[in-house]
Amino acid sequence: MAEVEDEHTVNKKGQSEYDKEKIKKIWKEDFETLLNETDTEYNAEDVNVTYEDRVITTPTSDEFLKILKGFKNGRAPGSNGICAEMLNEGGERMQEQYYME
């Protein structure tokens, strides 16, 4: 595999660096900066999450049908053995039955 001759990066002054050792040093410094950043504005006490915010509600019948339409055909069935084609082609009765489970 041929090496790319014009590998470079840009230093903090906006200048291109082509020297491999300088490139390594720039990347190392950038990653260390990213890894050591702390978010001083975040305070866990400021986050007010209520029980209602975390409750997942059952979708309405209309939402369920919209979800079904988004399923892609030709995929493996779920753990219950039902695939998207069965639900979409099974008609309203099949969809209602599955929704009621």
Gaussian input, Z-matrix of N, CA and C with variables (Angstrom, degrees):
# hf/3-21g

backbone

0 1
 N
 C     1     B1
 C     2     B2     1     A1
 N     3     B3     2     A2     1     D1
 C     4     B4     3     A3     2     D2
 C     5     B5     4     A4     3     D3
 N     6     B6     5     A5     4     D4
 C     7     B7     6     A6     5     D5
 C     8     B8     7     A7     6     D6
 N     9     B9     8     A8     7     D7
 C    10    B10     9     A9     8     D8
 C    11    B11    10    A10     9     D9
 N    12    B12    11    A11    10    D10
 C    13    B13    12    A12    11    D11
 C    14    B14    13    A13    12    D12
 N    15    B15    14    A14    13    D13
 C    16    B16    15    A15    14    D14
 C    17    B17    16    A16    15    D15
 N    18    B18    17    A17    16    D16
 C    19    B19    18    A18    17    D17
 C    20    B20    19    A19    18    D18
 N    21    B21    20    A20    19    D19
 C    22    B22    21    A21    20    D20
 C    23    B23    22    A22    21    D21
 N    24    B24    23    A23    22    D22
 C    25    B25    24    A24    23    D23
 C    26    B26    25    A25    24    D24
 N    27    B27    26    A26    25    D25
 C    28    B28    27    A27    26    D26
 C    29    B29    28    A28    27    D27
 N    30    B30    29    A29    28    D28
 C    31    B31    30    A30    29    D29
 C    32    B32    31    A31    30    D30
 N    33    B33    32    A32    31    D31
 C    34    B34    33    A33    32    D32
 C    35    B35    34    A34    33    D33
 N    36    B36    35    A35    34    D34
 C    37    B37    36    A36    35    D35
 C    38    B38    37    A37    36    D36
 N    39    B39    38    A38    37    D37
 C    40    B40    39    A39    38    D38
 C    41    B41    40    A40    39    D39
 N    42    B42    41    A41    40    D40
 C    43    B43    42    A42    41    D41
 C    44    B44    43    A43    42    D42
 N    45    B45    44    A44    43    D43
 C    46    B46    45    A45    44    D44
 C    47    B47    46    A46    45    D45
 N    48    B48    47    A47    46    D46
 C    49    B49    48    A48    47    D47
 C    50    B50    49    A49    48    D48
 N    51    B51    50    A50    49    D49
 C    52    B52    51    A51    50    D50
 C    53    B53    52    A52    51    D51
 N    54    B54    53    A53    52    D52
 C    55    B55    54    A54    53    D53
 C    56    B56    55    A55    54    D54
 N    57    B57    56    A56    55    D55
 C    58    B58    57    A57    56    D56
 C    59    B59    58    A58    57    D57
 N    60    B60    59    A59    58    D58
 C    61    B61    60    A60    59    D59
 C    62    B62    61    A61    60    D60
 N    63    B63    62    A62    61    D61
 C    64    B64    63    A63    62    D62
 C    65    B65    64    A64    63    D63
 N    66    B66    65    A65    64    D64
 C    67    B67    66    A66    65    D65
 C    68    B68    67    A67    66    D66
 N    69    B69    68    A68    67    D67
 C    70    B70    69    A69    68    D68
 C    71    B71    70    A70    69    D69
 N    72    B72    71    A71    70    D70
 C    73    B73    72    A72    71    D71
 C    74    B74    73    A73    72    D72
 N    75    B75    74    A74    73    D73
 C    76    B76    75    A75    74    D74
 C    77    B77    76    A76    75    D75
 N    78    B78    77    A77    76    D76
 C    79    B79    78    A78    77    D77
 C    80    B80    79    A79    78    D78
 N    81    B81    80    A80    79    D79
 C    82    B82    81    A81    80    D80
 C    83    B83    82    A82    81    D81
 N    84    B84    83    A83    82    D82
 C    85    B85    84    A84    83    D83
 C    86    B86    85    A85    84    D84
 N    87    B87    86    A86    85    D85
 C    88    B88    87    A87    86    D86
 C    89    B89    88    A88    87    D87
 N    90    B90    89    A89    88    D88
 C    91    B91    90    A90    89    D89
 C    92    B92    91    A91    90    D90
 N    93    B93    92    A92    91    D91
 C    94    B94    93    A93    92    D92
 C    95    B95    94    A94    93    D93
 N    96    B96    95    A95    94    D94
 C    97    B97    96    A96    95    D95
 C    98    B98    97    A97    96    D96
 N    99    B99    98    A98    97    D97
 C   100   B100    99    A99    98    D98
 C   101   B101   100   A100    99    D99
 N   102   B102   101   A101   100   D100
 C   103   B103   102   A102   101   D101
 C   104   B104   103   A103   102   D102
 N   105   B105   104   A104   103   D103
 C   106   B106   105   A105   104   D104
 C   107   B107   106   A106   105   D105
 N   108   B108   107   A107   106   D106
 C   109   B109   108   A108   107   D107
 C   110   B110   109   A109   108   D108
 N   111   B111   110   A110   109   D109
 C   112   B112   111   A111   110   D110
 C   113   B113   112   A112   111   D111
 N   114   B114   113   A113   112   D112
 C   115   B115   114   A114   113   D113
 C   116   B116   115   A115   114   D114
 N   117   B117   116   A116   115   D115
 C   118   B118   117   A117   116   D116
 C   119   B119   118   A118   117   D117
 N   120   B120   119   A119   118   D118
 C   121   B121   120   A120   119   D119
 C   122   B122   121   A121   120   D120
 N   123   B123   122   A122   121   D121
 C   124   B124   123   A123   122   D122
 C   125   B125   124   A124   123   D123
 N   126   B126   125   A125   124   D124
 C   127   B127   126   A126   125   D125
 C   128   B128   127   A127   126   D126
 N   129   B129   128   A128   127   D127
 C   130   B130   129   A129   128   D128
 C   131   B131   130   A130   129   D129
 N   132   B132   131   A131   130   D130
 C   133   B133   132   A132   131   D131
 C   134   B134   133   A133   132   D132
 N   135   B135   134   A134   133   D133
 C   136   B136   135   A135   134   D134
 C   137   B137   136   A136   135   D135
 N   138   B138   137   A137   136   D136
 C   139   B139   138   A138   137   D137
 C   140   B140   139   A139   138   D138
 N   141   B141   140   A140   139   D139
 C   142   B142   141   A141   140   D140
 C   143   B143   142   A142   141   D141
 N   144   B144   143   A143   142   D142
 C   145   B145   144   A144   143   D143
 C   146   B146   145   A145   144   D144
 N   147   B147   146   A146   145   D145
 C   148   B148   147   A147   146   D146
 C   149   B149   148   A148   147   D147
 N   150   B150   149   A149   148   D148
 C   151   B151   150   A150   149   D149
 C   152   B152   151   A151   150   D150
 N   153   B153   152   A152   151   D151
 C   154   B154   153   A153   152   D152
 C   155   B155   154   A154   153   D153
 N   156   B156   155   A155   154   D154
 C   157   B157   156   A156   155   D155
 C   158   B158   157   A157   156   D156
 N   159   B159   158   A158   157   D157
 C   160   B160   159   A159   158   D158
 C   161   B161   160   A160   159   D159
 N   162   B162   161   A161   160   D160
 C   163   B163   162   A162   161   D161
 C   164   B164   163   A163   162   D162
 N   165   B165   164   A164   163   D163
 C   166   B166   165   A165   164   D164
 C   167   B167   166   A166   165   D165
 N   168   B168   167   A167   166   D166
 C   169   B169   168   A168   167   D167
 C   170   B170   169   A169   168   D168
 N   171   B171   170   A170   169   D169
 C   172   B172   171   A171   170   D170
 C   173   B173   172   A172   171   D171
 N   174   B174   173   A173   172   D172
 C   175   B175   174   A174   173   D173
 C   176   B176   175   A175   174   D174
 N   177   B177   176   A176   175   D175
 C   178   B178   177   A177   176   D176
 C   179   B179   178   A178   177   D177
 N   180   B180   179   A179   178   D178
 C   181   B181   180   A180   179   D179
 C   182   B182   181   A181   180   D180
 N   183   B183   182   A182   181   D181
 C   184   B184   183   A183   182   D182
 C   185   B185   184   A184   183   D183
 N   186   B186   185   A185   184   D184
 C   187   B187   186   A186   185   D185
 C   188   B188   187   A187   186   D186
 N   189   B189   188   A188   187   D187
 C   190   B190   189   A189   188   D188
 C   191   B191   190   A190   189   D189
 N   192   B192   191   A191   190   D190
 C   193   B193   192   A192   191   D191
 C   194   B194   193   A193   192   D192
 N   195   B195   194   A194   193   D193
 C   196   B196   195   A195   194   D194
 C   197   B197   196   A196   195   D195
 N   198   B198   197   A197   196   D196
 C   199   B199   198   A198   197   D197
 C   200   B200   199   A199   198   D198
 N   201   B201   200   A200   199   D199
 C   202   B202   201   A201   200   D200
 C   203   B203   202   A202   201   D201
 N   204   B204   203   A203   202   D202
 C   205   B205   204   A204   203   D203
 C   206   B206   205   A205   204   D204
 N   207   B207   206   A206   205   D205
 C   208   B208   207   A207   206   D206
 C   209   B209   208   A208   207   D207
 N   210   B210   209   A209   208   D208
 C   211   B211   210   A210   209   D209
 C   212   B212   211   A211   210   D210
 N   213   B213   212   A212   211   D211
 C   214   B214   213   A213   212   D212
 C   215   B215   214   A214   213   D213
 N   216   B216   215   A215   214   D214
 C   217   B217   216   A216   215   D215
 C   218   B218   217   A217   216   D216
 N   219   B219   218   A218   217   D217
 C   220   B220   219   A219   218   D218
 C   221   B221   220   A220   219   D219
 N   222   B222   221   A221   220   D220
 C   223   B223   222   A222   221   D221
 C   224   B224   223   A223   222   D222
 N   225   B225   224   A224   223   D223
 C   226   B226   225   A225   224   D224
 C   227   B227   226   A226   225   D225
 N   228   B228   227   A227   226   D226
 C   229   B229   228   A228   227   D227
 C   230   B230   229   A229   228   D228
 N   231   B231   230   A230   229   D229
 C   232   B232   231   A231   230   D230
 C   233   B233   232   A232   231   D231
 N   234   B234   233   A233   232   D232
 C   235   B235   234   A234   233   D233
 C   236   B236   235   A235   234   D234
 N   237   B237   236   A236   235   D235
 C   238   B238   237   A237   236   D236
 C   239   B239   238   A238   237   D237
 N   240   B240   239   A239   238   D238
 C   241   B241   240   A240   239   D239
 C   242   B242   241   A241   240   D240
 N   243   B243   242   A242   241   D241
 C   244   B244   243   A243   242   D242
 C   245   B245   244   A244   243   D243
 N   246   B246   245   A245   244   D244
 C   247   B247   246   A246   245   D245
 C   248   B248   247   A247   246   D246
 N   249   B249   248   A248   247   D247
 C   250   B250   249   A249   248   D248
 C   251   B251   250   A250   249   D249
 N   252   B252   251   A251   250   D250
 C   253   B253   252   A252   251   D251
 C   254   B254   253   A253   252   D252
 N   255   B255   254   A254   253   D253
 C   256   B256   255   A255   254   D254
 C   257   B257   256   A256   255   D255
 N   258   B258   257   A257   256   D256
 C   259   B259   258   A258   257   D257
 C   260   B260   259   A259   258   D258
 N   261   B261   260   A260   259   D259
 C   262   B262   261   A261   260   D260
 C   263   B263   262   A262   261   D261
 N   264   B264   263   A263   262   D262
 C   265   B265   264   A264   263   D263
 C   266   B266   265   A265   264   D264
 N   267   B267   266   A266   265   D265
 C   268   B268   267   A267   266   D266
 C   269   B269   268   A268   267   D267
 N   270   B270   269   A269   268   D268
 C   271   B271   270   A270   269   D269
 C   272   B272   271   A271   270   D270
 N   273   B273   272   A272   271   D271
 C   274   B274   273   A273   272   D272
 C   275   B275   274   A274   273   D273
 N   276   B276   275   A275   274   D274
 C   277   B277   276   A276   275   D275
 C   278   B278   277   A277   276   D276
 N   279   B279   278   A278   277   D277
 C   280   B280   279   A279   278   D278
 C   281   B281   280   A280   279   D279
 N   282   B282   281   A281   280   D280
 C   283   B283   282   A282   281   D281
 C   284   B284   283   A283   282   D282
 N   285   B285   284   A284   283   D283
 C   286   B286   285   A285   284   D284
 C   287   B287   286   A286   285   D285
 N   288   B288   287   A287   286   D286
 C   289   B289   288   A288   287   D287
 C   290   B290   289   A289   288   D288
 N   291   B291   290   A290   289   D289
 C   292   B292   291   A291   290   D290
 C   293   B293   292   A292   291   D291
 N   294   B294   293   A293   292   D292
 C   295   B295   294   A294   293   D293
 C   296   B296   295   A295   294   D294
 N   297   B297   296   A296   295   D295
 C   298   B298   297   A297   296   D296
 C   299   B299   298   A298   297   D297
 N   300   B300   299   A299   298   D298
 C   301   B301   300   A300   299   D299
 C   302   B302   301   A301   300   D300

   B1=1.4418
   B2=1.5251
   B3=1.2993
   B4=1.4620
   B5=1.5221
   B6=1.3272
   B7=1.4617
   B8=1.5192
   B9=1.3066
   B10=1.4560
   B11=1.5157
   B12=1.3102
   B13=1.4578
   B14=1.5229
   B15=1.3190
   B16=1.4604
   B17=1.5259
   B18=1.3351
   B19=1.4574
   B20=1.5134
   B21=1.3089
   B22=1.4539
   B23=1.5207
   B24=1.3018
   B25=1.4527
   B26=1.5168
   B27=1.3105
   B28=1.4627
   B29=1.5191
   B30=1.3326
   B31=1.4614
   B32=1.5301
   B33=1.3252
   B34=1.4691
   B35=1.5238
   B36=1.3150
   B37=1.4664
   B38=1.5296
   B39=1.3448
   B40=1.4577
   B41=1.5115
   B42=1.3268
   B43=1.4610
   B44=1.5251
   B45=1.3221
   B46=1.4615
   B47=1.5155
   B48=1.3223
   B49=1.4640
   B50=1.5224
   B51=1.3283
   B52=1.4583
   B53=1.5223
   B54=1.3148
   B55=1.4556
   B56=1.5321
   B57=1.3432
   B58=1.4683
   B59=1.5213
   B60=1.3085
   B61=1.4674
   B62=1.5286
   B63=1.3268
   B64=1.4666
   B65=1.5294
   B66=1.3299
   B67=1.4678
   B68=1.5285
   B69=1.3447
   B70=1.4674
   B71=1.5233
   B72=1.3367
   B73=1.4630
   B74=1.5361
   B75=1.3256
   B76=1.4703
   B77=1.5266
   B78=1.3378
   B79=1.4628
   B80=1.5233
   B81=1.3246
   B82=1.4652
   B83=1.5248
   B84=1.3250
   B85=1.4684
   B86=1.5281
   B87=1.3333
   B88=1.4650
   B89=1.5267
   B90=1.3337
   B91=1.4624
   B92=1.5228
   B93=1.3214
   B94=1.4634
   B95=1.5254
   B96=1.3164
   B97=1.4637
   B98=1.5232
   B99=1.3365
   B100=1.4620
   B101=1.5225
   B102=1.3270
   B103=1.4606
   B104=1.5210
   B105=1.3081
   B106=1.4583
   B107=1.5218
   B108=1.3337
   B109=1.4594
   B110=1.5203
   B111=1.3067
   B112=1.4610
   B113=1.5128
   B114=1.2960
   B115=1.4564
   B116=1.5191
   B117=1.3044
   B118=1.4606
   B119=1.5219
   B120=1.3334
   B121=1.4573
   B122=1.5221
   B123=1.3147
   B124=1.4576
   B125=1.5172
   B126=1.3001
   B127=1.4538
   B128=1.5181
   B129=1.3190
   B130=1.4616
   B131=1.5205
   B132=1.3120
   B133=1.4603
   B134=1.5226
   B135=1.3324
   B136=1.4591
   B137=1.5239
   B138=1.3153
   B139=1.4583
   B140=1.5215
   B141=1.3108
   B142=1.4610
   B143=1.5195
   B144=1.3179
   B145=1.4514
   B146=1.5196
   B147=1.3071
   B148=1.4582
   B149=1.5234
   B150=1.3089
   B151=1.4592
   B152=1.5261
   B153=1.3273
   B154=1.4591
   B155=1.5267
   B156=1.3329
   B157=1.4621
   B158=1.5239
   B159=1.3215
   B160=1.4573
   B161=1.5179
   B162=1.3131
   B163=1.4561
   B164=1.5259
   B165=1.3112
   B166=1.4614
   B167=1.5166
   B168=1.3093
   B169=1.4571
   B170=1.5232
   B171=1.3119
   B172=1.4554
   B173=1.5251
   B174=1.3268
   B175=1.4680
   B176=1.5274
   B177=1.3145
   B178=1.4631
   B179=1.5193
   B180=1.3215
   B181=1.4608
   B182=1.5297
   B183=1.3310
   B184=1.4705
   B185=1.5280
   B186=1.3337
   B187=1.4629
   B188=1.5267
   B189=1.3286
   B190=1.4612
   B191=1.5270
   B192=1.3335
   B193=1.4660
   B194=1.5268
   B195=1.3183
   B196=1.4662
   B197=1.5321
   B198=1.3222
   B199=1.4684
   B200=1.5223
   B201=1.3401
   B202=1.4674
   B203=1.5204
   B204=1.3127
   B205=1.4704
   B206=1.5294
   B207=1.3324
   B208=1.4620
   B209=1.5190
   B210=1.3487
   B211=1.4618
   B212=1.5219
   B213=1.3174
   B214=1.4589
   B215=1.5242
   B216=1.3156
   B217=1.4615
   B218=1.5218
   B219=1.3184
   B220=1.4562
   B221=1.5164
   B222=1.3164
   B223=1.4653
   B224=1.5240
   B225=1.3065
   B226=1.4617
   B227=1.5287
   B228=1.3293
   B229=1.4651
   B230=1.5227
   B231=1.3203
   B232=1.4567
   B233=1.5141
   B234=1.3286
   B235=1.4648
   B236=1.5255
   B237=1.3374
   B238=1.4638
   B239=1.5265
   B240=1.3376
   B241=1.4591
   B242=1.5165
   B243=1.3137
   B244=1.4629
   B245=1.5253
   B246=1.3353
   B247=1.4622
   B248=1.5304
   B249=1.3132
   B250=1.4657
   B251=1.5236
   B252=1.3358
   B253=1.4628
   B254=1.5221
   B255=1.3338
   B256=1.4633
   B257=1.5249
   B258=1.3087
   B259=1.4620
   B260=1.5224
   B261=1.3245
   B262=1.4637
   B263=1.5208
   B264=1.3235
   B265=1.4625
   B266=1.5284
   B267=1.3096
   B268=1.4622
   B269=1.5169
   B270=1.3001
   B271=1.4541
   B272=1.5209
   B273=1.3338
   B274=1.4592
   B275=1.5227
   B276=1.3340
   B277=1.4677
   B278=1.5314
   B279=1.3221
   B280=1.4682
   B281=1.5226
   B282=1.3292
   B283=1.4524
   B284=1.5235
   B285=1.3310
   B286=1.4645
   B287=1.5215
   B288=1.3267
   B289=1.4607
   B290=1.5248
   B291=1.3198
   B292=1.4588
   B293=1.5222
   B294=1.3251
   B295=1.4667
   B296=1.5243
   B297=1.3088
   B298=1.4639
   B299=1.5269
   B300=1.3327
   B301=1.4750
   B302=1.4828
   A1=108.74
   A2=116.72
   A3=121.22
   A4=110.32
   A5=115.49
   A6=120.11
   A7=109.79
   A8=115.11
   A9=120.12
   A10=107.56
   A11=116.73
   A12=121.41
   A13=113.28
   A14=117.90
   A15=119.15
   A16=113.17
   A17=116.99
   A18=119.39
   A19=108.46
   A20=114.70
   A21=118.19
   A22=109.80
   A23=115.06
   A24=122.07
   A25=106.85
   A26=115.47
   A27=119.67
   A28=108.56
   A29=116.12
   A30=119.73
   A31=110.47
   A32=116.55
   A33=121.16
   A34=112.91
   A35=116.86
   A36=120.91
   A37=111.58
   A38=116.27
   A39=120.16
   A40=114.04
   A41=116.62
   A42=121.18
   A43=109.90
   A44=116.21
   A45=120.82
   A46=110.23
   A47=115.56
   A48=122.24
   A49=107.87
   A50=116.95
   A51=122.00
   A52=112.48
   A53=117.35
   A54=121.81
   A55=109.36
   A56=116.07
   A57=120.36
   A58=112.60
   A59=117.96
   A60=120.67
   A61=110.91
   A62=116.90
   A63=120.14
   A64=110.55
   A65=115.82
   A66=120.10
   A67=109.75
   A68=116.62
   A69=120.72
   A70=110.99
   A71=116.32
   A72=120.99
   A73=110.70
   A74=116.93
   A75=121.07
   A76=110.21
   A77=116.70
   A78=120.39
   A79=110.86
   A80=116.76
   A81=120.96
   A82=110.15
   A83=116.88
   A84=120.78
   A85=111.08
   A86=116.53
   A87=119.90
   A88=111.50
   A89=116.89
   A90=119.97
   A91=111.59
   A92=117.10
   A93=119.63
   A94=110.58
   A95=116.58
   A96=120.56
   A97=110.32
   A98=116.32
   A99=120.00
   A100=112.36
   A101=116.40
   A102=120.38
   A103=113.08
   A104=117.19
   A105=120.29
   A106=113.78
   A107=117.30
   A108=119.78
   A109=109.57
   A110=115.30
   A111=120.10
   A112=108.02
   A113=115.08
   A114=120.65
   A115=107.48
   A116=116.13
   A117=120.42
   A118=112.55
   A119=117.46
   A120=119.67
   A121=112.67
   A122=118.58
   A123=121.58
   A124=110.05
   A125=115.50
   A126=121.33
   A127=107.07
   A128=117.36
   A129=121.80
   A130=112.08
   A131=117.79
   A132=120.71
   A133=112.01
   A134=117.01
   A135=120.67
   A136=112.75
   A137=116.87
   A138=120.87
   A139=108.61
   A140=115.66
   A141=120.61
   A142=109.14
   A143=116.27
   A144=121.36
   A145=107.30
   A146=115.51
   A147=119.71
   A148=109.63
   A149=115.48
   A150=120.86
   A151=109.95
   A152=116.77
   A153=121.34
   A154=111.66
   A155=117.29
   A156=121.02
   A157=111.61
   A158=117.11
   A159=120.92
   A160=113.67
   A161=118.39
   A162=121.68
   A163=109.63
   A164=115.61
   A165=121.00
   A166=106.73
   A167=116.05
   A168=119.98
   A169=110.46
   A170=115.70
   A171=121.79
   A172=108.10
   A173=117.63
   A174=118.63
   A175=110.96
   A176=115.39
   A177=119.83
   A178=108.34
   A179=116.21
   A180=120.97
   A181=110.50
   A182=116.79
   A183=120.42
   A184=111.43
   A185=116.87
   A186=120.53
   A187=110.19
   A188=116.26
   A189=121.42
   A190=110.56
   A191=116.88
   A192=120.57
   A193=111.06
   A194=116.85
   A195=120.70
   A196=110.28
   A197=116.22
   A198=121.00
   A199=109.95
   A200=116.53
   A201=120.64
   A202=111.61
   A203=116.40
   A204=120.15
   A205=111.20
   A206=116.76
   A207=120.89
   A208=113.89
   A209=117.23
   A210=120.16
   A211=109.93
   A212=116.24
   A213=120.95
   A214=109.81
   A215=115.56
   A216=120.84
   A217=109.81
   A218=115.61
   A219=120.46
   A220=113.89
   A221=116.99
   A222=120.57
   A223=109.65
   A224=115.93
   A225=120.95
   A226=109.84
   A227=116.86
   A228=119.42
   A229=111.11
   A230=115.18
   A231=120.56
   A232=110.96
   A233=116.56
   A234=121.15
   A235=112.00
   A236=116.58
   A237=120.59
   A238=112.28
   A239=117.57
   A240=121.70
   A241=114.17
   A242=118.12
   A243=121.61
   A244=109.03
   A245=115.70
   A246=120.22
   A247=109.54
   A248=115.95
   A249=121.90
   A250=111.92
   A251=117.14
   A252=120.26
   A253=111.27
   A254=116.95
   A255=120.21
   A256=110.55
   A257=116.89
   A258=120.11
   A259=111.78
   A260=116.18
   A261=119.21
   A262=112.76
   A263=117.42
   A264=120.68
   A265=112.27
   A266=117.04
   A267=120.84
   A268=113.97
   A269=116.77
   A270=120.42
   A271=112.88
   A272=114.13
   A273=120.69
   A274=112.78
   A275=116.53
   A276=119.23
   A277=110.70
   A278=116.89
   A279=121.29
   A280=109.88
   A281=116.91
   A282=121.08
   A283=111.26
   A284=117.01
   A285=120.56
   A286=110.91
   A287=116.84
   A288=121.23
   A289=110.32
   A290=116.12
   A291=120.08
   A292=110.59
   A293=116.93
   A294=121.00
   A295=111.02
   A296=117.72
   A297=122.04
   A298=112.37
   A299=118.88
   A300=121.14
   A301=112.43
   D1=129.96
   D2=-177.76
   D3=-76.26
   D4=141.18
   D5=177.35
   D6=-80.62
   D7=146.68
   D8=176.25
   D9=-78.71
   D10=126.17
   D11=-174.93
   D12=-79.05
   D13=-25.89
   D14=-173.05
   D15=-107.00
   D16=34.42
   D17=175.98
   D18=-64.04
   D19=130.27
   D20=178.68
   D21=-155.80
   D22=168.88
   D23=173.30
   D24=-141.84
   D25=173.36
   D26=-177.63
   D27=-111.16
   D28=131.55
   D29=179.51
   D30=-82.18
   D31=-179.13
   D32=-176.74
   D33=-64.75
   D34=-20.23
   D35=178.52
   D36=-87.51
   D37=-1.72
   D38=-179.70
   D39=85.44
   D40=11.03
   D41=-179.24
   D42=-95.73
   D43=143.50
   D44=177.64
   D45=-73.32
   D46=136.35
   D47=176.20
   D48=-116.45
   D49=129.37
   D50=-178.96
   D51=-109.88
   D52=-17.34
   D53=-178.88
   D54=-69.59
   D55=126.02
   D56=-174.99
   D57=-59.40
   D58=-38.75
   D59=-179.57
   D60=-68.18
   D61=-39.29
   D62=177.75
   D63=-67.24
   D64=-38.16
   D65=178.03
   D66=-61.69
   D67=-46.54
   D68=178.69
   D69=-58.52
   D70=-42.56
   D71=-178.71
   D72=-64.60
   D73=-43.22
   D74=179.64
   D75=-62.14
   D76=-46.99
   D77=179.91
   D78=-63.03
   D79=-42.12
   D80=179.90
   D81=-60.42
   D82=-46.72
   D83=179.95
   D84=-63.04
   D85=-41.79
   D86=179.93
   D87=-63.11
   D88=-44.56
   D89=179.82
   D90=-66.70
   D91=-39.91
   D92=177.90
   D93=-62.39
   D94=-39.58
   D95=177.96
   D96=-62.30
   D97=-46.65
   D98=-179.90
   D99=-63.98
   D100=-43.00
   D101=-176.90
   D102=-70.62
   D103=-25.67
   D104=-176.43
   D105=-99.73
   D106=2.15
   D107=178.35
   D108=-68.03
   D109=143.95
   D110=173.72
   D111=-122.15
   D112=143.57
   D113=179.38
   D114=-92.12
   D115=96.29
   D116=-175.28
   D117=-76.95
   D118=-14.11
   D119=-178.68
   D120=-85.47
   D121=-11.98
   D122=-178.66
   D123=-84.58
   D124=130.26
   D125=176.63
   D126=-136.20
   D127=116.09
   D128=-175.91
   D129=-57.70
   D130=-29.65
   D131=-179.54
   D132=-70.21
   D133=-20.31
   D134=179.95
   D135=-79.31
   D136=-12.77
   D137=-177.38
   D138=-89.55
   D139=117.19
   D140=179.72
   D141=-109.49
   D142=97.79
   D143=178.50
   D144=-108.44
   D145=120.72
   D146=179.58
   D147=-92.88
   D148=167.02
   D149=177.71
   D150=-59.17
   D151=-40.53
   D152=-178.66
   D153=-62.43
   D154=-31.17
   D155=178.83
   D156=-67.61
   D157=-25.85
   D158=-175.63
   D159=-97.84
   D160=-10.11
   D161=-177.62
   D162=-75.33
   D163=130.55
   D164=176.46
   D165=-98.47
   D166=119.01
   D167=-177.84
   D168=-90.72
   D169=156.72
   D170=176.27
   D171=-70.12
   D172=134.36
   D173=179.56
   D174=-65.90
   D175=151.31
   D176=175.16
   D177=-69.68
   D178=169.40
   D179=178.78
   D180=-59.75
   D181=-42.33
   D182=178.85
   D183=-64.63
   D184=-41.22
   D185=177.94
   D186=-64.11
   D187=-39.76
   D188=179.03
   D189=-61.20
   D190=-45.55
   D191=179.72
   D192=-64.49
   D193=-37.15
   D194=177.62
   D195=-64.76
   D196=-39.93
   D197=177.48
   D198=-62.93
   D199=-44.11
   D200=179.65
   D201=-59.06
   D202=-42.06
   D203=-178.90
   D204=-63.18
   D205=-24.98
   D206=179.80
   D207=-81.49
   D208=-13.22
   D209=178.69
   D210=-67.03
   D211=140.41
   D212=178.36
   D213=-91.51
   D214=136.79
   D215=176.49
   D216=-74.54
   D217=159.01
   D218=176.74
   D219=84.28
   D220=10.53
   D221=179.14
   D222=-99.51
   D223=162.41
   D224=179.33
   D225=-65.64
   D226=147.24
   D227=177.81
   D228=-68.19
   D229=162.17
   D230=177.60
   D231=-74.68
   D232=-174.77
   D233=-177.93
   D234=-63.93
   D235=-18.95
   D236=178.72
   D237=-89.11
   D238=-0.20
   D239=178.06
   D240=83.84
   D241=2.83
   D242=-178.57
   D243=-97.87
   D244=130.96
   D245=178.69
   D246=-108.44
   D247=168.36
   D248=-176.43
   D249=-58.71
   D250=-39.78
   D251=-179.31
   D252=-59.55
   D253=-40.00
   D254=-179.10
   D255=-62.84
   D256=-41.83
   D257=-179.09
   D258=-72.22
   D259=-43.36
   D260=-177.38
   D261=-73.38
   D262=-36.40
   D263=-178.07
   D264=-91.21
   D265=-11.25
   D266=-177.91
   D267=-76.76
   D268=-7.38
   D269=176.95
   D270=82.29
   D271=-177.88
   D272=-176.01
   D273=-61.55
   D274=-39.31
   D275=-177.48
   D276=-61.67
   D277=-44.55
   D278=178.95
   D279=-63.62
   D280=-43.96
   D281=-179.00
   D282=-64.94
   D283=-42.30
   D284=178.33
   D285=-63.81
   D286=-42.55
   D287=-179.97
   D288=-62.05
   D289=-44.82
   D290=-179.08
   D291=-67.72
   D292=-37.19
   D293=179.21
   D294=-64.97
   D295=-34.64
   D296=-176.41
   D297=-74.23
   D298=-18.89
   D299=-176.60
   D300=-64.35

